[in-house]
């Protein structure tokens, strides 16, 4: 499988699940992996233990689009590609591309155009791509030749959380996003909560792929600022997501 896109409203734990997907792939030896933080909150680097320097969203302020700032002998396209490479935070077995904050007063157009133009070429050099998206799905909608193989919708335990997932799914349909498969995950919930919420879940008309339990070890890592890569293999969240990713990926 090529691209896994994780989406949902803020606060549902989708960044955690995206990070655990990267962890899973690394443990399986499925490298190299490209992690893309397409959420303006930009927390994926911290959860993966990678220091983020340059972001795509900050490039314009560094003269990214200015003709006068392009070195002699280099075309604008070559300069943009060079700066995209510079924005990659590299580790031993995966790289991270962080979109960062919007330009100006909330406009993400410039960063989106860059992703549309260069993301497919960049992603082609990786075995797997994991994208942590904001609820608006802007970056998925601007993909060109590379299909999103799995759209993983994440909601926390509660009617409002599931209704928010429904809106994200409706948006994906409205934007005519090319997705191979869409599945649903209920995060930070017990089996009893899932059973109680089943009438609402069934309205999604998506398979409930996993119920991820509350995990105190996740909270302890977040409080201490340590990456999720340090989670024990037998941590409840790891066991549940590993089972989920076993269903998604076939090696």
Backbone bond lengths (Angstrom), bond angles and torsions (degrees), N, CA, C in turn:
res aa  C-N    CA-C-N  psi(-1)  N-CA   C-N-CA  omega(-1)  CA-C   N-CA-C  phi
1 X - - - 1.450 - - 1.514 109.83 -
2 X 1.323 117.50 148.13 1.444 120.61 -175.77 1.514 114.36 -98.79
3 X 1.348 118.33 -64.58 1.462 121.66 -170.13 1.521 111.72 -119.98
4 X 1.325 115.11 125.27 1.456 123.22 172.83 1.519 107.16 -110.84
5 X 1.325 117.39 120.35 1.460 122.35 178.03 1.523 108.50 -109.48
6 X 1.330 116.46 123.96 1.460 122.39 179.99 1.519 107.87 -103.85
7 X 1.327 117.03 128.22 1.462 120.54 -175.04 1.524 110.31 -140.41
8 X 1.315 114.93 158.94 1.455 122.10 179.33 1.508 108.54 158.04
9 X 1.324 116.14 169.75 1.458 118.77 -179.98 1.521 109.90 -71.51
10 X 1.334 115.28 162.32 1.448 119.77 -179.49 1.518 112.38 -61.70
11 X 1.321 115.66 143.74 1.454 120.70 177.01 1.508 115.65 89.10
12 X 1.324 117.90 2.17 1.461 120.17 -179.08 1.525 112.92 -87.61
13 X 1.336 117.17 -9.47 1.457 120.15 -178.70 1.510 113.46 92.52
14 X 1.337 117.52 17.28 1.465 119.21 -178.33 1.523 112.46 -66.13
15 X 1.336 117.53 -33.54 1.466 119.38 177.45 1.519 110.60 -64.73
16 X 1.314 116.71 -39.05 1.465 120.79 176.14 1.521 110.68 -60.81
17 X 1.321 117.02 -44.52 1.463 120.32 -179.11 1.519 110.63 -67.47
18 X 1.331 117.69 -37.91 1.466 120.17 175.92 1.528 110.58 -61.48
19 X 1.331 116.39 -43.58 1.467 120.35 178.98 1.525 111.10 -63.88
20 X 1.325 116.68 -39.35 1.464 119.83 178.85 1.530 111.42 -69.01
21 X 1.337 116.97 -27.64 1.470 119.69 174.37 1.528 110.16 -66.64
22 X 1.324 116.58 -42.65 1.465 120.20 176.67 1.530 109.68 -62.22
23 X 1.306 116.40 -44.79 1.469 121.15 178.86 1.522 111.06 -57.87
24 X 1.316 116.32 -44.51 1.462 122.08 179.59 1.526 110.79 -59.58
25 X 1.325 116.46 -48.05 1.465 120.54 -177.68 1.522 111.33 -63.91
26 X 1.319 116.62 -39.26 1.463 119.44 178.80 1.528 110.79 -65.37
27 X 1.328 116.50 -42.06 1.464 120.12 179.59 1.522 112.11 -65.20
28 X 1.336 116.52 -26.46 1.456 121.02 177.94 1.525 112.01 -86.32
29 X 1.312 116.89 -1.53 1.459 120.27 -178.40 1.510 113.79 74.59
30 X 1.348 117.35 17.61 1.464 122.24 -177.22 1.532 109.75 -89.17
31 X 1.294 115.09 68.49 1.453 120.91 -176.65 1.527 110.23 -114.94
32 X 1.336 118.47 160.63 1.469 126.37 -0.29 1.525 112.27 -81.55
33 X 1.325 115.41 157.33 1.463 122.95 179.73 1.527 108.36 -119.19
34 X 1.321 116.01 137.78 1.456 121.38 171.91 1.529 108.01 -105.78
35 X 1.321 116.76 118.13 1.464 122.12 173.44 1.520 107.89 -97.99
36 X 1.333 116.80 131.22 1.460 121.90 -179.50 1.518 108.39 -119.25
37 X 1.320 116.11 118.38 1.459 121.10 176.29 1.523 107.55 -94.43
38 X 1.335 116.10 97.18 1.461 122.06 -177.95 1.516 111.65 -101.92
39 X 1.328 116.72 17.30 1.454 121.91 176.24 1.525 108.12 -101.38
40 X 1.336 119.11 126.88 1.465 120.32 -178.74 1.524 114.14 -56.56
41 X 1.344 118.14 -21.69 1.464 120.16 177.61 1.523 112.23 -68.80
42 X 1.326 116.58 -24.17 1.474 122.72 171.06 1.526 113.04 53.05
43 X 1.334 116.62 59.69 1.462 121.16 178.55 1.522 113.66 -105.41
44 X 1.332 117.36 -6.56 1.459 119.00 -173.78 1.528 111.59 -65.07
45 X 1.329 116.96 -38.55 1.458 119.37 179.36 1.513 112.26 -58.21
46 X 1.317 116.90 -42.46 1.462 120.73 -179.80 1.521 111.12 -65.08
47 X 1.332 117.25 -42.32 1.456 119.32 -179.02 1.532 111.87 -68.49
48 X 1.341 116.52 -24.79 1.461 120.60 178.80 1.531 112.35 -92.79
49 X 1.323 117.26 -6.88 1.453 120.24 -179.60 1.514 113.31 76.50
50 X 1.344 116.88 30.89 1.464 122.06 -179.39 1.525 108.77 -116.46
51 X 1.318 116.08 131.39 1.457 120.17 177.34 1.518 109.55 -81.17
52 X 1.313 115.71 125.32 1.459 121.43 -178.68 1.523 109.07 -95.14
53 X 1.314 116.14 125.50 1.453 120.68 176.87 1.511 110.24 -101.70
54 X 1.316 116.41 -93.08 1.457 122.33 179.96 1.527 110.18 -79.30
55 X 1.328 116.18 134.10 1.462 120.84 173.90 1.519 109.15 -112.40
56 X 1.315 115.65 159.30 1.460 119.74 179.01 1.526 110.14 -62.27
57 X 1.336 116.99 -39.27 1.451 120.86 -178.83 1.519 114.17 -65.25
58 X 1.332 117.17 -23.58 1.467 120.37 -178.80 1.523 113.08 -90.45
59 X 1.329 117.06 -7.55 1.459 119.65 -172.01 1.530 112.59 -66.18
60 X 1.303 116.32 -36.70 1.461 118.24 -177.81 1.524 111.44 -59.97
61 X 1.321 115.73 -38.74 1.446 119.51 -179.13 1.524 112.00 -69.03
62 X 1.314 116.26 -13.34 1.460 120.42 176.72 1.526 110.71 -99.63
63 X 1.334 115.90 19.49 1.462 118.84 179.04 1.508 113.53 80.71
64 X 1.343 116.86 22.80 1.456 120.98 -175.70 1.521 112.24 -59.47
65 X 1.330 116.58 -35.42 1.464 119.06 -175.28 1.522 112.79 -101.49
66 X 1.318 116.98 -3.01 1.451 119.34 -175.16 1.514 112.93 -81.99
67 X 1.329 116.43 124.86 1.461 120.34 -179.79 1.535 110.91 -58.77
68 X 1.339 116.50 -35.36 1.459 119.48 -175.86 1.523 112.49 -68.21
69 X 1.327 117.03 -17.64 1.454 120.22 -177.11 1.525 113.02 -94.67
70 X 1.322 117.70 -1.64 1.459 120.72 -179.30 1.532 108.38 -80.96
71 X 1.340 117.48 126.39 1.465 119.78 -179.63 1.523 111.56 -59.83
72 X 1.318 115.75 149.94 1.449 120.57 178.33 1.517 111.95 -59.55
73 X 1.334 116.07 141.69 1.449 120.94 -180.00 1.513 114.42 82.92
74 X 1.324 117.53 2.18 1.469 121.97 -178.94 1.523 108.50 -120.34
75 X 1.332 116.99 130.98 1.449 120.35 175.72 1.526 109.96 -75.57
76 X 1.334 115.56 165.44 1.458 119.04 178.71 1.525 110.54 -61.86
77 X 1.338 117.02 -41.79 1.462 120.05 178.62 1.522 111.07 -60.28
78 X 1.320 116.47 -43.66 1.458 120.31 179.54 1.528 110.89 -63.63
79 X 1.332 115.92 -37.47 1.459 120.08 -179.82 1.531 111.07 -67.86
80 X 1.332 116.36 -42.64 1.462 120.74 177.85 1.525 110.57 -61.37
81 X 1.329 116.40 -44.60 1.462 120.48 179.54 1.525 110.61 -62.99
82 X 1.324 116.48 -39.66 1.462 120.73 178.12 1.528 111.08 -62.35
83 X 1.339 116.68 -44.13 1.453 120.02 -179.30 1.527 111.88 -68.94
84 X 1.340 117.03 -33.72 1.464 119.82 174.85 1.518 110.44 -61.42
85 X 1.326 116.24 -42.07 1.463 120.29 178.17 1.524 110.63 -64.71
86 X 1.329 115.68 -37.06 1.458 120.12 179.18 1.528 111.22 -65.36
87 X 1.337 116.28 -29.41 1.461 120.89 -178.51 1.522 112.63 -77.69
88 X 1.327 117.87 -11.12 1.458 120.55 178.86 1.534 110.32 -72.59
89 X 1.320 116.14 124.02 1.463 120.99 171.68 1.529 106.81 -90.96
90 X 1.300 117.03 115.93 1.461 121.65 -171.12 1.524 111.54 -100.86
91 X 1.328 115.06 140.32 1.457 121.46 170.74 1.526 107.61 -127.54
92 X 1.314 116.78 -173.89 1.461 119.72 -174.88 1.520 112.87 -63.33
93 X 1.332 117.58 -39.48 1.458 119.32 -171.65 1.526 113.99 -128.70
94 X 1.329 116.96 -0.46 1.462 119.66 174.52 1.519 108.87 -151.03
95 X 1.329 114.26 158.35 1.459 121.56 175.19 1.517 109.07 -120.75
96 X 1.322 115.85 155.72 1.459 121.59 -178.91 1.519 109.61 -126.32
97 X 1.328 115.80 127.59 1.455 122.25 173.25 1.526 107.45 -112.21
98 X 1.323 116.54 121.21 1.460 121.54 -176.52 1.518 110.02 -109.64
99 X 1.327 116.23 124.70 1.455 120.67 -179.76 1.519 111.44 -72.36
100 X 1.308 118.03 -39.28 1.454 120.94 178.25 1.512 112.97 79.49
101 X 1.318 114.57 -168.07 1.472 120.07 -175.05 1.521 110.98 -73.97
102 X 1.320 116.55 159.06 1.468 120.01 177.13 1.514 111.27 -65.38
103 X 1.331 115.76 157.09 1.459 119.27 172.41 1.517 109.48 -78.92
104 X 1.279 117.12 148.56 1.454 121.38 175.28 1.518 111.95 58.15
105 X 1.316 115.47 -144.76 1.459 121.53 -176.11 1.514 110.35 -90.59
106 X 1.329 116.14 64.74 1.445 120.85 172.81 1.507 116.08 92.31
107 X 1.336 119.44 -1.82 1.462 120.63 179.77 1.514 110.20 -81.26
108 X 1.331 115.70 129.49 1.465 120.03 -179.18 1.527 110.13 -109.99
109 X 1.328 116.98 14.76 1.461 120.68 -170.84 1.517 112.21 -62.13
110 X 1.314 117.63 -42.98 1.454 120.33 -175.70 1.529 110.86 -62.89
111 X 1.347 116.02 -49.89 1.458 119.47 179.60 1.525 111.12 -62.82
112 X 1.329 116.97 -39.16 1.462 120.57 178.37 1.522 111.59 -60.28
113 X 1.330 116.65 -43.05 1.463 119.78 179.94 1.521 111.65 -62.44
114 X 1.320 116.38 -36.46 1.460 119.80 177.97 1.522 110.81 -65.25
115 X 1.314 114.93 -45.76 1.460 118.57 179.70 1.521 109.93 -61.74
116 X 1.308 116.85 -43.86 1.466 120.11 -178.75 1.520 111.03 -59.33
117 X 1.323 116.67 -36.82 1.451 120.25 -173.49 1.528 113.62 -83.27
118 X 1.334 116.12 -35.39 1.466 118.37 -170.26 1.529 114.80 -119.01
119 X 1.326 118.22 -10.05 1.463 119.94 -174.51 1.520 112.37 -64.67
120 X 1.319 116.92 -43.54 1.462 119.64 -178.13 1.525 111.13 -61.20
121 X 1.318 115.68 -44.27 1.468 119.07 179.62 1.523 110.71 -64.54
122 X 1.316 116.32 -42.55 1.461 120.36 178.96 1.525 111.11 -63.89
123 X 1.333 116.43 -47.83 1.461 120.92 -176.10 1.518 112.41 -65.49
124 X 1.331 116.66 -24.77 1.452 119.65 -179.33 1.509 114.12 -62.03
125 X 1.323 116.87 -17.30 1.458 120.02 179.47 1.511 114.17 -88.87
126 X 1.339 117.66 6.07 1.466 121.71 -176.90 1.521 110.54 -122.18
127 X 1.319 115.15 149.09 1.465 119.80 177.83 1.521 111.09 -71.45
128 X 1.328 115.90 -37.41 1.466 120.60 -178.70 1.519 109.74 -138.93
129 X 1.340 115.25 149.43 1.458 122.72 173.89 1.523 107.86 -124.73
130 X 1.328 115.96 132.00 1.469 122.10 175.90 1.523 106.97 -121.57
131 X 1.348 116.80 120.41 1.459 122.07 -177.45 1.527 110.46 -113.39
132 X 1.328 115.12 126.07 1.463 121.37 172.53 1.521 106.84 -97.76
133 X 1.334 116.88 113.93 1.463 121.94 -169.94 1.518 112.24 -110.16
134 X 1.320 115.05 153.68 1.448 119.07 168.03 1.527 108.64 -77.70
135 X 1.326 115.75 166.78 1.465 120.16 -174.46 1.518 112.31 -62.30
136 X 1.342 117.95 -24.82 1.450 120.66 -177.57 1.511 115.53 -74.09
137 X 1.322 118.14 -12.68 1.467 123.72 175.57 1.530 113.63 61.44
138 X 1.335 117.75 23.00 1.461 119.60 -174.84 1.524 112.56 -56.72
139 X 1.316 116.32 -43.76 1.463 118.45 -173.36 1.522 112.45 -73.62
140 X 1.326 116.31 -34.50 1.466 118.00 175.58 1.527 109.27 -64.57
141 X 1.323 116.88 -40.18 1.463 120.00 -176.22 1.516 112.11 -66.83
142 X 1.313 117.30 -20.61 1.459 120.34 -177.22 1.526 112.42 -101.04
143 X 1.322 117.46 9.30 1.458 118.85 172.50 1.520 108.66 -67.03
144 X 1.311 117.50 152.32 1.463 119.88 -176.38 1.524 110.68 -110.70
145 X 1.313 118.87 -82.65 1.465 119.32 -172.21 1.523 112.91 -92.55
146 X 1.314 118.05 -18.83 1.456 120.33 -174.77 1.521 109.68 -95.33
147 X 1.314 116.38 117.95 1.460 121.58 -177.59 1.518 111.09 -73.79
148 X 1.332 116.54 146.73 1.458 121.31 167.54 1.523 107.01 -79.50
149 X 1.318 115.84 110.77 1.468 119.62 -174.03 1.522 112.15 -70.66
150 X 1.346 116.34 -42.58 1.464 120.31 179.23 1.524 108.83 -135.64
151 X 1.330 116.00 126.97 1.454 122.26 170.59 1.520 107.20 -100.99
152 X 1.325 115.43 113.74 1.458 121.76 -177.25 1.522 108.52 -101.60
153 X 1.336 116.25 106.94 1.458 121.65 179.91 1.521 109.70 -88.66
154 X 1.324 116.12 128.30 1.463 121.83 -175.99 1.519 109.30 -115.65
155 X 1.329 116.24 134.11 1.462 121.80 173.72 1.514 108.66 -137.41
156 X 1.326 116.24 151.19 1.450 119.52 172.95 1.523 109.01 -88.65
157 X 1.328 115.20 171.17 1.458 120.59 -173.68 1.523 110.64 -73.28
158 X 1.299 115.89 109.31 1.454 121.25 179.37 1.516 109.64 161.21
159 X 1.315 116.51 151.84 1.457 120.75 -178.33 1.520 110.89 -61.71
160 X 1.344 116.84 -42.98 1.465 119.60 -178.47 1.521 111.90 -63.08
161 X 1.335 116.60 -37.65 1.458 119.97 178.44 1.521 112.01 -63.74
162 X 1.313 116.99 -40.70 1.463 120.97 179.90 1.523 110.52 -70.97
163 X 1.324 116.78 -37.34 1.471 119.59 176.33 1.528 110.92 -64.36
164 X 1.332 116.97 -35.38 1.464 120.07 176.27 1.521 110.64 -65.59
165 X 1.332 116.90 -38.01 1.469 120.55 176.08 1.525 110.54 -63.73
166 X 1.322 116.15 -36.36 1.473 120.47 176.90 1.531 110.23 -61.53
167 X 1.329 117.46 -41.15 1.461 120.72 179.67 1.522 111.50 -66.41
168 X 1.328 116.60 -37.96 1.467 119.67 176.82 1.520 110.17 -63.83
169 X 1.309 117.02 -42.32 1.457 121.32 179.35 1.527 110.66 -64.78
170 X 1.326 117.34 -43.24 1.464 120.76 177.77 1.530 110.65 -61.06
171 X 1.335 115.89 -37.95 1.458 120.39 178.91 1.515 111.05 -64.79
172 X 1.326 116.63 -40.51 1.463 120.43 178.49 1.525 110.94 -61.05
173 X 1.339 116.50 -39.73 1.463 120.84 178.08 1.526 110.09 -68.09
174 X 1.333 116.13 -43.62 1.458 121.04 -178.84 1.533 111.29 -61.92
175 X 1.335 116.64 -37.48 1.466 120.97 -178.14 1.526 112.21 -83.21
176 X 1.346 115.43 -2.32 1.467 121.37 179.42 1.530 111.25 56.10
177 X 1.334 114.42 44.46 1.463 120.32 178.96 1.521 109.13 -73.15
178 X 1.314 115.60 131.88 1.462 120.57 179.64 1.524 109.39 -80.09
179 X 1.321 115.52 109.14 1.465 121.88 -177.05 1.511 108.59 -128.22
180 X 1.325 115.69 132.93 1.452 119.37 178.25 1.523 111.96 -69.62
181 X 1.349 116.30 -46.75 1.462 121.70 -177.87 1.519 108.84 -151.85
182 X 1.331 116.52 139.08 1.462 121.93 174.20 1.520 108.72 -114.49
183 X 1.339 115.84 131.21 1.467 120.51 179.09 1.519 108.95 -134.73
184 X 1.326 115.31 164.04 1.463 121.62 -172.99 1.520 110.67 -121.04
185 X 1.333 115.45 140.27 1.463 122.03 177.37 1.524 108.38 -128.64
186 X 1.317 115.71 131.97 1.456 121.74 174.27 1.523 107.08 -99.00
187 X 1.314 116.19 118.48 1.454 121.41 -173.15 1.528 111.46 -104.86
188 X 1.334 114.18 150.83 1.464 122.44 178.33 1.533 110.88 52.98
189 X 1.305 115.21 54.09 1.471 121.06 -176.09 1.521 109.91 -144.10
190 X 1.310 115.41 155.55 1.451 121.82 172.81 1.516 110.39 -99.95
191 X 1.324 115.96 168.45 1.466 120.21 -179.63 1.528 111.15 -60.92
192 X 1.333 117.78 -34.96 1.467 120.31 178.59 1.522 111.25 -63.67
193 X 1.345 115.90 -39.27 1.466 119.40 178.28 1.516 110.75 -65.57
194 X 1.317 116.01 -40.43 1.463 119.89 179.27 1.521 110.81 -62.01
195 X 1.325 116.74 -42.19 1.469 120.56 179.63 1.528 110.63 -64.04
196 X 1.329 116.52 -41.09 1.460 119.85 -179.20 1.526 111.71 -66.89
197 X 1.323 115.86 -31.45 1.465 120.85 -177.08 1.528 112.88 -92.38
198 X 1.317 117.45 1.29 1.464 120.39 -172.98 1.534 113.34 -57.57
199 X 1.336 120.42 -39.79 1.487 117.72 177.77 1.526 112.04 -58.08
200 X 1.332 117.33 -39.46 1.459 120.66 178.88 1.519 110.69 -71.40
201 X 1.331 116.65 -39.64 1.468 121.16 179.35 1.526 110.47 -62.50
202 X 1.310 116.95 -40.32 1.469 120.67 -178.09 1.525 111.91 -63.74
203 X 1.328 117.41 -24.80 1.463 120.03 177.91 1.528 112.07 -69.32
204 X 1.311 116.41 -19.58 1.469 119.95 176.32 1.523 111.88 -68.45
205 X 1.327 115.09 -27.00 1.462 121.12 -176.49 1.533 111.23 56.72
206 X 1.332 114.03 38.52 1.459 122.32 174.57 1.513 108.56 -126.73
207 X 1.326 117.44 148.66 1.462 118.84 176.40 1.526 110.73 -67.23
208 X 1.342 116.46 133.51 1.462 121.36 172.22 1.524 106.74 -79.26
209 X 1.318 115.60 102.21 1.465 120.35 -171.88 1.524 112.28 -80.92
210 X 1.338 117.53 -28.16 1.466 119.20 -177.53 1.518 109.99 -164.99
211 X 1.317 114.69 152.23 1.464 123.03 169.31 1.522 105.99 -116.63
212 X 1.334 116.33 113.86 1.458 121.21 -177.26 1.523 108.55 -94.76
213 X 1.334 118.28 122.16 1.464 119.69 -175.54 1.526 112.99 -77.39
214 X 1.321 115.89 163.95 1.462 120.64 168.44 1.529 108.23 -60.57
215 X 1.325 116.08 142.84 1.457 120.02 -176.43 1.523 108.24 -140.48
216 X 1.330 116.52 110.10 1.453 120.70 -178.36 1.525 112.46 -63.41
217 X 1.326 116.49 -28.68 1.463 118.93 -179.54 1.527 111.07 -66.45
218 X 1.330 117.19 -31.14 1.460 120.79 173.99 1.529 110.31 -64.01
219 X 1.300 115.48 -45.85 1.469 120.19 179.82 1.521 111.09 -61.04
220 X 1.337 117.14 -41.28 1.463 120.75 -179.19 1.529 111.45 -64.06
221 X 1.338 116.80 -39.38 1.456 119.56 178.12 1.527 110.98 -66.75
222 X 1.319 116.56 -41.54 1.463 120.29 -179.32 1.523 111.31 -64.29
223 X 1.325 116.59 -41.13 1.465 120.68 179.50 1.525 110.61 -62.88
224 X 1.332 116.36 -38.89 1.461 120.50 -177.77 1.526 112.87 -85.30
225 X 1.358 117.00 -7.19 1.461 120.65 179.93 1.511 114.17 74.67
226 X 1.327 116.78 19.30 1.462 120.64 -179.81 1.528 110.33 -90.76
227 X 1.343 118.15 150.69 1.469 120.45 -177.13 1.518 112.29 -71.98
228 X 1.335 115.06 155.32 1.462 120.27 -179.73 1.515 112.21 -69.79
229 X 1.325 117.61 -13.10 1.458 120.32 176.87 1.536 110.86 -62.18
230 X 1.324 116.99 -19.03 1.458 121.20 -178.35 1.524 113.03 -86.52
231 X 1.315 117.96 -1.61 1.467 120.34 177.68 1.524 110.98 -60.76
232 X 1.309 116.23 142.56 1.461 120.79 173.96 1.529 109.69 -66.56
233 X 1.323 115.46 148.29 1.464 119.75 -179.40 1.526 112.15 -62.93
234 X 1.337 116.80 -26.21 1.466 119.34 -178.10 1.528 112.59 -95.22
235 X 1.325 117.69 10.82 1.468 120.19 175.56 1.522 109.34 -62.75
236 X 1.326 118.51 140.84 1.470 120.47 -176.96 1.523 113.92 -54.42
237 X 1.330 117.21 -41.59 1.470 119.34 -179.04 1.520 111.00 -66.92
238 X 1.314 117.00 -36.59 1.470 120.73 179.32 1.524 109.94 -67.55
239 X 1.336 116.70 -46.25 1.465 120.29 -179.89 1.525 110.99 -59.28
240 X 1.341 116.84 -43.03 1.463 120.36 -177.61 1.524 111.59 -69.76
241 X 1.331 116.84 -43.37 1.467 118.61 -178.91 1.523 111.56 -73.20
242 X 1.322 117.76 -33.39 1.468 119.18 175.91 1.528 110.00 -60.91
243 X 1.324 116.49 -40.73 1.465 120.28 177.14 1.529 110.59 -63.33
244 X 1.333 115.62 -40.21 1.459 120.72 177.08 1.528 110.75 -61.82
245 X 1.331 117.10 -47.94 1.457 120.27 -176.13 1.526 111.87 -71.54
246 X 1.332 116.98 -24.79 1.462 119.54 172.29 1.539 110.46 -61.06
247 X 1.343 115.89 -33.64 1.456 120.11 178.69 1.529 111.50 -74.22
248 X 1.328 115.76 -36.47 1.462 120.71 -175.03 1.520 111.84 -77.13
249 X 1.321 116.08 -45.79 1.462 120.68 -175.83 1.521 109.71 -99.21
250 X 1.306 115.70 143.98 1.461 120.51 174.82 1.519 107.61 -128.90
251 X 1.322 115.80 112.05 1.464 120.80 -176.78 1.522 109.63 -106.98
